[in-house]
Amino acid sequence: MGNSNSVTLQPEEVERMQNETGFSASQIERLYSRFTTLDKFGNGALSREDLLRIPELAINPLGDRIVHAFFRDAEDESINFLQFLKTLAIFRPIRKGREPRYNSREQKLQFAFRMYDLDGDELISRDELLCVLHMMVGANISDEQLASIADRTIREVDQDNDDAISLAEFSEALKRTEVEGKMSIRYLN
């Protein structure tokens, strides 16, 4: 999977990727073309820096956190095309009447949770929440207001009184939120 768009995926690779992600063959080909464009060294892998060159991520205040969520393990330096596809599959809209495999509500919530869990300890602390809030709103809200929002959120969501939010508590807090639609991107119709 090099940097040249003349390199094509083999039909058996495409079929396996379809089964693992739910993308159609034409969607996979288009995403592969985008992947190879970002793969500046032509080694079939993207680094965090490569993903941050995507203009929409570069200007997003949470772009760095979104990119971080593509990397399952903190020590991962790059992702291959299949890992790239599997992460993007999380954002596919859920089709009515179909059991979601890679874009279920739970997977969408896990992805969102990882955006807040800065240290990867499976908990969102007050400091982590405050840091992400700063990323999202910048200087538009005072530090005192942000601290108040973080404190109130922890108080309301933390059910076991450990001063942090677990994935279960995060999911419970969002149980009435229509995550499936909010975390879906119709980018490959």
C-alpha positions as CSV (number, residue, x, y, z in Angstrom):
1,M,0.0,0.0,0.0
2,G,2.3,2.7,-1.2
3,N,2.0,6.3,-1.9
4,S,1.1,5.8,-5.5
5,N,-2.6,5.7,-6.4
6,S,-1.7,3.3,-9.2
7,V,-1.3,0.6,-6.5
8,T,-4.6,-1.0,-6.1
9,L,-6.1,-3.3,-3.5
10,Q,-6.6,-6.9,-4.3
11,P,-10.3,-8.0,-4.6
12,E,-9.9,-10.5,-1.7
13,E,-8.5,-7.6,0.5
14,V,-11.4,-5.4,-0.5
15,E,-13.9,-8.2,0.3
16,R,-12.3,-8.8,3.7
17,M,-12.4,-5.1,4.5
18,Q,-16.0,-4.9,3.5
19,N,-16.8,-7.7,5.9
20,E,-14.8,-6.0,8.7
21,T,-16.1,-2.4,8.3
22,G,-19.3,-2.4,6.3
23,F,-18.0,0.0,3.7
24,S,-18.8,-0.8,0.1
25,A,-16.0,-1.6,-2.4
26,S,-16.2,1.8,-4.0
27,Q,-16.0,3.5,-0.6
28,I,-13.0,1.5,0.3
29,E,-11.3,2.4,-2.9
30,R,-12.0,6.1,-2.3
31,L,-10.7,5.9,1.2
32,Y,-7.6,4.0,0.1
33,S,-6.9,6.8,-2.4
34,R,-7.2,9.4,0.4
35,F,-5.0,7.2,2.7
36,T,-2.3,6.9,0.1
37,T,-2.4,10.7,-0.4
38,L,-1.7,11.1,3.3
39,D,1.0,8.4,3.4
40,K,3.9,10.7,2.6
41,F,6.5,8.0,2.9
42,G,4.6,5.4,0.9
43,N,5.1,2.7,3.6
44,G,1.4,1.9,4.1
45,A,1.1,3.6,7.4
46,L,0.0,6.9,8.8
47,S,1.4,8.7,11.7
48,R,-0.4,11.1,14.0
49,E,1.2,14.0,12.1
50,D,-0.1,12.6,8.8
51,L,-3.6,12.6,10.1
52,L,-3.2,16.1,11.5
53,R,-2.5,17.3,7.9
54,I,-6.2,16.6,7.1
55,P,-7.5,20.2,6.9
56,E,-10.7,19.5,8.8
57,L,-8.7,18.0,11.7
58,A,-6.1,20.7,11.6
59,I,-8.6,23.4,12.3
60,N,-10.7,21.4,14.8
61,P,-10.0,22.4,18.4
62,L,-10.3,18.7,19.2
63,G,-8.3,17.6,16.2
64,D,-5.4,16.3,18.3
65,R,-7.8,14.3,20.5
66,I,-9.6,12.9,17.5
67,V,-6.3,11.7,16.0
68,H,-5.3,10.3,19.3
69,A,-8.4,8.1,19.4
70,F,-7.3,6.5,16.1
71,F,-4.4,5.0,18.0
72,R,-5.7,2.3,20.3
73,D,-2.4,2.0,22.2
74,A,-0.4,5.0,23.4
75,E,2.8,3.5,22.1
76,D,1.5,3.0,18.6
77,E,3.4,5.3,16.2
78,S,1.3,4.6,13.1
79,I,-1.8,2.9,11.8
80,N,-2.3,0.8,8.7
81,F,-5.1,1.1,6.2
82,L,-7.3,-1.5,7.9
83,Q,-6.9,0.3,11.2
84,F,-7.8,3.6,9.5
85,L,-10.9,2.0,8.0
86,K,-12.0,0.4,11.2
87,T,-11.8,3.7,13.0
88,L,-13.7,5.5,10.2
89,A,-16.3,2.8,10.3
90,I,-17.3,3.9,13.8
91,F,-18.7,7.1,12.1
92,R,-20.8,5.3,9.5
93,P,-24.5,5.9,10.0
94,I,-26.4,3.0,11.5
95,R,-28.8,1.5,9.0
96,K,-32.2,0.7,10.2
97,G,-32.9,-3.0,10.4
98,R,-29.2,-3.9,10.5
99,E,-27.2,-4.9,13.5
100,P,-24.2,-2.5,13.7
101,R,-20.9,-4.3,13.9
102,Y,-18.3,-1.5,13.8
103,N,-20.5,1.5,14.4
104,S,-22.7,0.5,17.3
105,R,-23.7,3.0,20.0
106,E,-21.2,1.4,22.4
107,Q,-18.4,1.8,19.9
108,K,-19.3,5.4,19.3
109,L,-19.4,6.1,23.1
110,Q,-16.1,4.3,23.6
111,F,-14.5,6.6,20.9
112,A,-16.0,9.7,22.5
113,F,-14.8,8.5,26.0
114,R,-11.2,8.1,24.7
115,M,-11.3,11.8,23.6
116,Y,-11.7,12.8,27.2
117,D,-9.5,10.1,28.8
118,L,-6.2,11.9,28.2
119,D,-4.0,9.6,30.2
120,G,-5.7,6.3,29.1
121,D,-6.4,5.1,32.6
122,E,-10.1,4.3,31.7
123,L,-11.3,7.3,33.8
124,I,-12.1,10.9,33.1
125,S,-10.7,13.0,35.9
126,R,-11.7,16.6,36.7
127,D,-8.4,17.8,35.3
128,E,-8.9,15.8,32.1
129,L,-12.4,17.2,31.7
130,L,-11.2,20.7,32.3
131,C,-8.4,20.3,29.8
132,V,-10.8,19.1,27.0
133,L,-13.3,21.9,27.9
134,H,-10.4,24.4,27.5
135,M,-9.7,22.9,24.1
136,M,-13.3,23.2,23.0
137,V,-14.1,26.7,24.1
138,G,-10.7,28.4,24.3
139,A,-10.8,31.8,25.9
140,N,-14.5,32.3,25.4
141,I,-15.3,31.2,28.9
142,S,-13.4,32.2,32.1
143,D,-11.3,29.6,34.0
144,E,-13.7,29.9,36.9
145,Q,-16.7,29.1,34.7
146,L,-15.0,26.1,33.2
147,A,-14.0,24.8,36.6
148,S,-17.6,25.2,37.7
149,I,-18.8,23.2,34.7
150,A,-16.2,20.5,35.3
151,D,-17.0,20.2,39.0
152,R,-20.8,20.1,38.3
153,T,-20.3,17.5,35.6
154,I,-18.2,15.2,37.9
155,R,-20.8,15.6,40.7
156,E,-23.7,14.7,38.4
157,V,-22.1,11.9,36.5
158,D,-19.8,10.2,39.1
159,Q,-22.1,7.5,40.6
160,D,-19.4,5.7,42.7
161,N,-18.0,8.9,44.3
162,D,-14.4,8.3,43.1
163,D,-14.1,11.8,41.7
164,A,-13.8,10.5,38.1
165,I,-16.1,9.3,35.3
166,S,-15.8,5.7,34.1
167,L,-17.0,4.5,30.7
168,A,-20.1,3.0,32.4
169,E,-20.9,6.4,34.0
170,F,-20.2,8.3,30.8
171,S,-22.5,5.9,28.9
172,E,-25.2,6.3,31.5
173,A,-25.0,10.1,31.4
174,L,-25.5,10.0,27.7
175,K,-28.3,7.4,27.6
176,R,-30.9,9.9,26.5
177,T,-28.6,11.4,23.9
178,E,-29.0,10.3,20.3
179,V,-25.3,9.4,19.9
180,E,-25.8,7.3,16.8
181,G,-26.8,10.4,14.7
182,K,-24.5,12.9,16.3
183,M,-21.5,10.6,15.7
184,S,-22.3,9.7,12.1
185,I,-20.7,11.3,9.1
186,R,-22.3,10.8,5.7
187,Y,-19.1,11.3,3.8
188,L,-19.2,8.4,1.3
189,N,-22.7,8.2,-0.2
